Amino acid sequence: MTTDTPLERTNSIEQVRYPCSIAAMQSVAAIPRAIPITHCGPGCADKQFVNTAMYNAWQGAGYGGGAVVPSTNASEREVVFGGVDRLRELIAASQKVLDADLFVVLTGCIPDLVGDDVAAVVREFQGAETPVAFAETGGFRGNNFTGHEIVAKAIIDQIVAPHDGPRQPGLVNVWSLLPYHNPFWRGDLAEIKRLLEGAGLTVNILFGHHSAGLAEWRRIPEAQFNLVLSPWLGLDIARHLERRTGQPFLHVPLLPIGAKASAELIRAVVAFAGLDPAPAEAFIAAEESLYYKYLEDFTTFYAEYWWGLPARFAVLADSTYALALTSFLVNQLGLIPALQIVTDNPPEEHRPGIEAAFAAIADDVAVPVVFEEDSHRIHQAVRATDFGHKPPILFGTTWERDLAKGMRSPIVEVTFPTTYEVVLSRAYVGYRGALTLLEKIYSTIVSASA
């Protein structure tokens, strides 16, 4: 990034790129047959659902999510007198009416500020037919990335029983993408599970349609190890499990897109698990053979350069996708990274590790990264960047559409909010996802050139 003057600093965040921590209700909704119960002000739950799951790729409500999740809709009365009675009634009614395997109570700002003893209320339902956990997720505690980790640890501590027996060799718990916030989480997690199973592992994927739901969560302590597949999200969960159960964890910061990263992930996990590498190598060989056949078909278009393809790119996304996309575009396509902005406001202690991962993108390419969450400043940075004589391709959000139009740049929406995409099972991860991503990138470029 090149600019002669410092970027203007404001006291507010313009065009936010994440909701508050109670949006982790969507992490609960991502567990099959789990239902969130929100103890918060009227409208809070509806806004989190609409922002995270509707205007963000129109993902839908799932089994237990949506705008009609049980909520106390706390009012002035609950502020003055407390809301525990209302919460107790709501949990009891939910147990009676709703068919679920797990309920998780999430608190908003009002009960967290007035000091409602939610833990005491939830303990009253310990013997209920459907288990109930609770998580304190008032908005001042952080964003939905923070809330996601709070919720996961709450379920583990309150619902998952300790395991004193031997661990199952080759069983792995995966902690990776943030459900719903990442529009492609369903397809990506399915592909991650496929890759790991192809390598000979048994996988607790924990979220999405390929998870066994609560039964899978109960097996968490039986796993040989935990896999954290992101620059930082899930690390706190894995460390918590290490302290609680003694489970080791493997941290792989790079979400794999394409053949190179996928093979590196598989080999790292197989080595960590101590598995026979032969089945994994056979799987890699079969996947790469098919992958490169498709790429061979693609090379005619790519080599001819008919459409004046962009040589430089900018990624404005959460840390997981920003790192993964940059690595794929540099190493697979040979594009030049001009600007990389991480937008998920990762905790300060994780930022040096993220910077180091970007610095090691390729043997001869080190990519500086900017941490910024305010769209006004992000757009200032894009406008101040020298992209050369040709408009770059932007990987960002709906907030960048007008910016891209003014720059005559093609744009691919890859993270929250993604309003102009409808996503069901699409994946950009792994071997299959990389081919889909290539189709999306160059279809966008060709369309913009028409």
Secondary structure in CASP SS format (residue, H / E / C, confidence):
PFRMAT SS
TARGET T0000
AUTHOR 0000-0000-0000
METHOD secondary structure of the structure
MODEL  1
M C 1.00
T C 1.00
T C 1.00
D C 1.00
T C 1.00
P C 1.00
L C 1.00
E C 1.00
R C 1.00
T C 1.00
N C 1.00
S C 1.00
I C 1.00
E C 1.00
Q C 1.00
V C 1.00
R C 1.00
Y C 1.00
P C 1.00
C E 1.00
S H 1.00
I H 1.00
A H 1.00
A H 1.00
M H 1.00
Q H 1.00
S H 1.00
V H 1.00
A H 1.00
A C 1.00
I C 1.00
P C 1.00
R C 1.00
A E 1.00
I E 1.00
P E 1.00
I E 1.00
T E 1.00
H E 1.00
C C 1.00
G C 1.00
P C 1.00
G C 1.00
C H 1.00
A H 1.00
D H 1.00
K H 1.00
Q H 1.00
F H 1.00
V H 1.00
N H 1.00
T H 1.00
A H 1.00
M H 1.00
Y C 1.00
N C 1.00
A C 1.00
W C 1.00
Q C 1.00
G C 1.00
A C 1.00
G C 1.00
Y C 1.00
G C 1.00
G C 1.00
G C 1.00
A C 1.00
V C 1.00
V C 1.00
P C 1.00
S E 1.00
T C 1.00
N C 1.00
A C 1.00
S C 1.00
E H 1.00
R H 1.00
E H 1.00
V H 1.00
V H 1.00
F H 1.00
G C 1.00
G C 1.00
V H 1.00
D H 1.00
R H 1.00
L H 1.00
R H 1.00
E H 1.00
L H 1.00
I H 1.00
A H 1.00
A H 1.00
S H 1.00
Q H 1.00
K H 1.00
V H 1.00
L C 1.00
D C 1.00
A C 1.00
D C 1.00
L E 1.00
F E 1.00
V E 1.00
V E 1.00
L E 1.00
T E 1.00
G C 1.00
C H 1.00
I H 1.00
P H 1.00
D H 1.00
L H 1.00
V H 1.00
G C 1.00
D C 1.00
D C 1.00
V H 1.00
A H 1.00
A H 1.00
V H 1.00
V H 1.00
R H 1.00
E C 1.00
F C 1.00
Q C 1.00
G C 1.00
A C 1.00
E C 1.00
T C 1.00
P C 1.00
V E 1.00
A E 1.00
F E 1.00
A E 1.00
E E 1.00
T C 1.00
G C 1.00
G H 1.00
F H 1.00
R H 1.00
G C 1.00
N E 1.00
N H 1.00
F H 1.00
T H 1.00
G H 1.00
H H 1.00
E H 1.00
I H 1.00
V H 1.00
A H 1.00
K H 1.00
A H 1.00
I H 1.00
I H 1.00
D H 1.00
Q H 1.00
I C 1.00
V C 1.00
A C 1.00
P C 1.00
H C 1.00
D C 1.00
G C 1.00
P C 1.00
R C 1.00
Q E 1.00
P E 1.00
G E 1.00
L E 1.00
V E 1.00
N E 1.00
V E 1.00
W E 1.00
S C 1.00
L C 1.00
L C 1.00
P E 1.00
Y C 1.00
H C 1.00
N E 1.00
P C 1.00
F C 1.00
W H 1.00
R H 1.00
G H 1.00
D H 1.00
L H 1.00
A H 1.00
E H 1.00
I H 1.00
K H 1.00
R H 1.00
L H 1.00
L H 1.00
E H 1.00
G H 1.00
A C 1.00
G C 1.00
L C 1.00
T E 1.00
V E 1.00
N E 1.00
I C 1.00
L C 1.00
F C 1.00
G C 1.00
H C 1.00
H C 1.00
S C 1.00
A C 1.00
G C 1.00
L H 1.00
A H 1.00
E H 1.00
W H 1.00
R H 1.00
R C 1.00
I H 1.00
P H 1.00
E H 1.00
A E 1.00
Q E 1.00
F E 1.00
N E 1.00
L E 1.00
V E 1.00
L E 1.00
S C 1.00
P C 1.00
W C 1.00
L C 1.00
G C 1.00
L H 1.00
D H 1.00
I H 1.00
A H 1.00
R H 1.00
H H 1.00
L H 1.00
E H 1.00
R H 1.00
R H 1.00
T H 1.00
G C 1.00
Q C 1.00
P C 1.00
F E 1.00
L E 1.00
H E 1.00
V E 1.00
P C 1.00
L C 1.00
L C 1.00
P C 1.00
I E 1.00
G C 1.00
A H 1.00
K H 1.00
A H 1.00
S H 1.00
A H 1.00
E H 1.00
L H 1.00
I H 1.00
R H 1.00
A H 1.00
V H 1.00
V H 1.00
A H 1.00
F H 1.00
A H 1.00
G C 1.00
L C 1.00
D C 1.00
P H 1.00
A H 1.00
P H 1.00
A H 1.00
E H 1.00
A H 1.00
F H 1.00
I H 1.00
A H 1.00
A H 1.00
E H 1.00
E H 1.00
S H 1.00
L H 1.00
Y H 1.00
Y H 1.00
K H 1.00
Y H 1.00
L H 1.00
E H 1.00
D H 1.00
F H 1.00
T H 1.00
T H 1.00
F H 1.00
Y H 1.00
A H 1.00
E H 1.00
Y C 1.00
W C 1.00
W C 1.00
G C 1.00
L C 1.00
P C 1.00
A C 1.00
R E 1.00
F E 1.00
A E 1.00
V E 1.00
L E 1.00
A E 1.00
D C 1.00
S H 1.00
T H 1.00
Y H 1.00
A H 1.00
L H 1.00
A H 1.00
L H 1.00
T H 1.00
S H 1.00
F H 1.00
L H 1.00
V H 1.00
N H 1.00
Q C 1.00
L C 1.00
G C 1.00
L C 1.00
I E 1.00
P E 1.00
A E 1.00
L E 1.00
Q E 1.00
I E 1.00
V E 1.00
T C 1.00
D C 1.00
N C 1.00
P C 1.00
P C 1.00
E H 1.00
E H 1.00
H H 1.00
R H 1.00
P H 1.00
G H 1.00
I H 1.00
E H 1.00
A H 1.00
A H 1.00
F H 1.00
A H 1.00
A C 1.00
I C 1.00
A E 1.00
D C 1.00
D C 1.00
V E 1.00
A C 1.00
V C 1.00
P C 1.00
V C 1.00
V E 1.00
F E 1.00
E C 1.00
E C 1.00
D C 1.00
S H 1.00
H H 1.00
R H 1.00
I H 1.00
H H 1.00
Q H 1.00
A H 1.00
V H 1.00
R H 1.00
A H 1.00
T C 1.00
D C 1.00
F C 1.00
G C 1.00
H C 1.00
K C 1.00
P C 1.00
P C 1.00
I E 1.00
L E 1.00
F E 1.00
G E 1.00
T C 1.00
T H 1.00
W H 1.00
E H 1.00
R H 1.00
D H 1.00
L H 1.00
A H 1.00
K H 1.00
G H 1.00
M H 1.00
R C 1.00
S C 1.00
P C 1.00
I E 1.00
V E 1.00
E E 1.00
V C 1.00
T C 1.00
F C 1.00
P C 1.00
T C 1.00
T C 1.00
Y C 1.00
E C 1.00
V C 1.00
V C 1.00
L C 1.00
S C 1.00
R C 1.00
A C 1.00
Y C 1.00
V C 1.00
G H 1.00
Y H 1.00
R H 1.00
G H 1.00
A H 1.00
L H 1.00
T H 1.00
L H 1.00
L H 1.00
E H 1.00
K H 1.00
I H 1.00
Y H 1.00
S H 1.00
T H 1.00
I H 1.00
V H 1.00
S H 1.00
A H 1.00
S H 1.00
A C 1.00
END
